C-alpha cells in the first residue's frame, strides 16, 4: 500500500533540463573544457556536482575548487532559468496526494540554492513533508543514498513509496532502493525508460487511485 509519494525536481516537477544543459555548455566554454549536449545527457544529468565537476575536468580537484566551479555553473543556470513553469497536472496531483493523506517528499540532486529558486518561483516551498537535496548526500544517483535518506525521514518502507523521476540514474537509484518508479519523458523517450514501472508525458496522465489500489 502506498503511503508516500516522492518527486525528483529537475525534469520532473519542472521541465528545466535544457537550461541545465545550456548552463553546463556555457560553463565548459568559459573554462576551455569540451562538452557536448549528448555528453551532458549521457554523463551528467541526474548526478550531483561534487561528482560531475571532477569528471568534467578529468582530473583531481580540491574541495574548494569543486565548490567554486559548482557555484559558478549554478549561477549561470539560475540566470538562464527565469520563467519557471510547473509540469502540467502537477498542482492537481499534489492536491490529490494531500487529500489521500499521503506523505509527500522531494529527493533531488539539485543543490539547496536551485531547490529554493524553483520551489520559490512555484510557491510550493511548504508543500513537502520531507526534502532531501544534493547537499545532503555523498553519493549521487544512481546510488540509492538519496532515496534511502528520504525513506528514513519519511518513516516508511520502500514498497510503500511511489517515485516520479525523469533521468536514468534517478530511476536506477529509486529502483535500487526498492521503490516503484514512474518515469517522466522530459529527458528521454519512453523506449529509453524501460527500467521504470511506467512512463508518462506529464502528470495529467496519472490516476493516483490506481496506484493506491495496487
Secondary structure, 3 states (H helix, E strand, C coil): CCCEEEECCECCCECCHHHHHHHHHHHHHHCCCCCCHHHHHHHHCCCCHHHHHHHHHCCCCCHHHHHHHHHHHHHHHHHHCCCCCECCCHHHHHHHHHHCCCEEEEECCCCHHHHHHHHHHHCCCCCCCEEECHHHCCCCCCCCHHHHHHHHHHCCCHHHEEEEECCHHHHHHHHHCCCEEEEECCCCCHHHCCCCCEEECCHHHCCHHHHHHC
